């Protein structure tokens, strides 16, 4: 049988109402173009974030130092930091880093489409792509210069590669799957949940099990460097297995978390969220009846992480966010889409209209939820705040010294570095006492002038204000300060002679931050106090 006649045979046996390949491709292309238009037009709408500054500041190092920092000190996402290193070393900055996120978000759209079509057919695949394309999780992380759009892309490719390997077999296909899942593991620690869900699917399918087991074992061995980075990160934030955690304690807490994930995938408004969850449950039933293998895969993707989260223990300083399960987005959208497509295929003449109205309502609710979650992503940052940030960054770039000690990865420091690539002051991690102390001990001695930034408009504050009062720590003669709109930049007049002196200065400055209502001041104060205690006790 020729390829053409085989294709016609498949079309002949397609379910009634199934899309042609041409219409499917056109619809997916339109969704991809829409996402591309949004993320590129809004690339600078969202204000710079300290995590973006962190990635670029770590990326300024030479490649060996970067890998050593990620593997031995920070843990986490080596592939993301490698991309940040490339951006920094080709002369890029925040815009370059965000372009990387935008690229992977746009590339994820056809990946979502192919996954959904592979699992549930082209009509469901296109509908799922439409739903995912309007999702806040996809659009926000297409602008935010972190690893989450990359995580969606690599995990999606790994699921597609797994399906191809199990369907057709062969060393080449299993090798491609291994490469895809290794890229996923290199992107985010929750890649381990992706791998676990795929291992569960291999077991329940029981198809090509010897080949699958061999490939799975090879991945476990090849991923040893990534397991190390994950353990380093878990150690920093007190994440483990067993009892004793303060967050997500018990099945009910995990179910509440998964509900939040579903809300950010679609719309978190209570009425819409409930309706979407009902649709997803109905879609699971439809999928079980029509495409059982697809239903099994979707179940493994959702249930395996849930079980792992029930078993996990999270410290007081951390808990999963909805973005950590972004790899579930294609499957969640597929379940919702399966219910809508099934409703549209009902015998009632009005059924397609009702389904179309429901889809349109869901898309409207998704956009509304995105505007509620991160309004600046849609409306843009106020021009006065942009001008104030630019002025503060310019002042820092013009007045800095090489031995300045910057507290935290504040976006103002990133702006200063973008203006003057000679801005190479030492940066101290602000939320990890052990890392903060290590950075101080490995910096050129003695420590230089301390620099601290407060932002009265930050969303971590209980009350956000467009301006901030000028206030100096005690003794006032030891510090200078400048106000730029909502930003207060405090700087020591003289270099600290010892690490202890710098930490004591930081304590005094953070007391000012607490008095000004700065939300992060408590965390910063705790970091300084714990680091000071470790220093005095002679611990590392």
Secondary structure, 3 states (H helix, E strand, C coil): CCHHHHHHHHHHCCCCCCCCHHHHHHHHHHHHHHHHHHHHHCCCCCCCCHHHHHHHHHHCCCHHHHHHHHHHHHCCCHHHHHHHHHHHHCCCCHHHHHHHHHHHHHHHHHHHHHHHHHHHCHHHHHHHHHHHHCCHHHHHHCCCCCCHHHHHHHHHHHHHHHHHHHHHCCHHHHHHHHHHHHHHHHHCCCHHHHHHHHHHHHHHHCCCHHHHHHHHHHHHHHCHHHHHHHHHHHHHHCEEECCCCCECCCHHHHHHHHHHHHHHHCCCCHHHHHHHHHHHHHHHHHHHHHCHHHHHHHHHHHHHHHHHHHHEEECCCCCCCHHHHHHHHHHHHHHHHHHHHHHHCCCCCCHHHHHHHHHHHHHHHHHHHHHHHCHHHHHCCCHHHHHHHHHHHHHHHHHCCCCCEEECCCHHHHHHHHHCCCCCCEEECCCCHHHHHHHHHHCCCCCCCEEEEEECCCCCCCCCCCCCCCCCCCCHHHEEEEEECCEEEEEECCCCCCHHHHHHHHHHHHHHHHHCCCCCHHHHHHHHHHHHHHHHHCCC
